[in-house]
Amino acid sequence: MSTRNRKSLFSLLTLSLLFAQAAPLRAQETARFAGSMFAGQQTTQQPAPSSNNPPAQTGAPAQGPQTASPTQSQTQQSTNPAAPAQGQQPAQPAVPPTAPPDTNLPAPQAPAQTAPAQPQPGAPGGQVQSPVGPSAPGRESVPTSPDAQLNVPQVAPDFKADEAAPFPALERVGVDMGEQRALSVQEVIALALENNKDIEVARQNVRAAEFDLQAARGVYDPRFQTNSYYERTEQPAASFLSGSSTGAVTQSGFFSNSSVQGLTPKYGGGYRLDFVNNRVTTNNQFAALNPQYPTSLTFSYTQPLLRGLGFDQSRRSIEIAKKNLSLTDAQFRQRAVETITNVQRAYWDLVYALRNLQIQREAVRDARKQLEHNKRLVGEGMLAPIDVVAAEAQISGFEQSVYSALDDVNRAENNLKNLVAENREAPIWGVAIVPSESVELAPPQVALDDAMQYALKSRPELLSSDVAREINEIEQRFAREQTRPQVDLVASYGMVGLAGASNATASNPLAASSVDTRNRINQLIGIVNEQFPGSNLLPIPEPAVATIPGQLIGGEGQSLANLATNRFTNFRVGVTVNLPFRNSTAKAQLGRTLVDKERIHTQREQLEQLIQVDVRNALQQVKTAESRLRAAASARAASEQQYASEQRKLDAGQSTVFLVLERQTQLATARGNELRAQTELNKAIAEFQRATGNALEQNRVEIRVR
């Protein structure tokens, strides 16, 4: 067939299509004209042209509430506009109707003569009235139309945007497209581990746990304490031997008490060293040294024999602090794994968003090519001008997809920047990130049992569970120790020193009375010797004068020297017993730790089960994503072939523009689905790394524990 014959055949088909579309319009116009001719001559009331309510059936009872659906007569009327509705038979007109002079429509045929319908009694104007009766049971409150059910008001009717308004400036908000930064997955992960706020908080938690351990060990640091003061006291004399001639004994001086005490790291013992250095002045006339300098040095040690010997509160605090440090290390490792997974997801989301933007732009480009192709076919007479409008509408639809894809790019990039930026002032916020990682990642080939065993060995959550179990063991050990009786060995050893100035005014209150007594006794001895010769009793000799030892004469230095010579010492050894009768508190605490042990064991089993579910789902997700990728690739290849074939059919006159545009849309969707399947596979691989606990090893991240 020649080109001219094909054009003629195509023009004939186009005209036939136009006439076929115009036939219903002519039929409707004929029906309206016939209705106007028969108006006022029908025995039943005709509905208004704008009303959807059907006319009442003659002599028919009401069948429930009326609905907005068309009746059988309306259906017939829409099929054959010239046929009158059932129950609305018009009477024979006096003059046959004719067509209006300004139309080319044929005159409608007069309907057959029929007997007029008998009006119901009581109906005004001879109109048929439907009897009013109760509705069918169960249908009284049922709405009759969607409008009655929803009752939605009209909002912004006939809204249309301004087509002539200029397009706003299409740009990335806050991003300089001229400044781009290519980043791989490893580089993004490194930035996140360095700057991410969650990682920084976890790192600070580790440092806080280190200080907690240091504080717990500080319980063994020796503690020095000193107490120095001046004191003056005045006590009333209540005895002749008080040594006061004024009725009150006055004493003043400087007092200094210093001590060093601490705990031993093993066996729960405690030590204390006390040093006393005073200077005392008094008005007591019996004081041989005034002022005097008493000094002393005492060492005491307390050693538990039962409770606290093997394990005490100090060692408990240190061991728990160590475990808490291990716990924060495990939590830091878990936070690092979660951050790595989130960064990988955000990275592949950005890859998909950028690639999807490119696909949508390619769709716009292909649509514009199709527009030019349609224009050429219209110029050749093979397409109607409306096909150009269809291609332009396709371009507008794809342009909307471009704008949506651009918004997705902005959101995905901001999400990734939020994970890697140091703060809101970081320079990376104004840079366009360009992913440089290869999209095609090899899925892991591992069996379920191997993946499960690795997960049970490497998941940070299980490490945290192990630390919790070890802390509970420490609590059990301490609680059992507290149920034992407390028996402590107490020992002390002390040295005393003294020196002072000799008191010249000091007197011995017994010295004068002892001289008189000795003289009287000697007189009696003389009388006895005279009365009884041969008795030969010896008189009491005069006692020697008491003197102060020379080593006690001196000042503070002499007192310290006497202390250092260890001439005056004291020693004490004893046992202290503290035995509660029931010790209910310690027993209850031990029971609590045993219950915690069972709880931790149950939680461990639950955690292992959840990890098993996690590994199973992650491995299945990888395999499913891989299968979806293969299917999406096949669908994309088929869509490309269908689109190319549909274009060739259109050129040959065997297809329509609608089908070509439909194939074009399907191709754009298939390309996006293929990329989505690839990025979903990459995210599934990242999720599998997290589930098995090897995200750090797979991404070459090393965590150093100090």
DATACOR-V544050 format. One record per helix or strand of 3 or more residues. SS is the DSSP state (alpha for helix, beta for strand). FROM is the first residue (numbers start at 1). TO is the last residue. If there is no record, write none. Layout:
[[SS FROM TO] [SS FROM TO]]
This chain:
[[alpha 3 37] [alpha 72 79] [alpha 124 126] [alpha 146 150] [beta 176 183] [alpha 185 195] [alpha 197 220] [beta 223 236] [alpha 240 242] [beta 248 263] [beta 270 282] [beta 289 292] [beta 295 304] [alpha 313 379] [alpha 386 420] [alpha 427 430] [beta 431 435] [alpha 448 458] [alpha 460 482] [beta 486 497] [beta 500 502] [alpha 511 531] [alpha 550 552] [alpha 556 564] [beta 568 578] [alpha 584 651] [alpha 657 692] [alpha 695 698]]
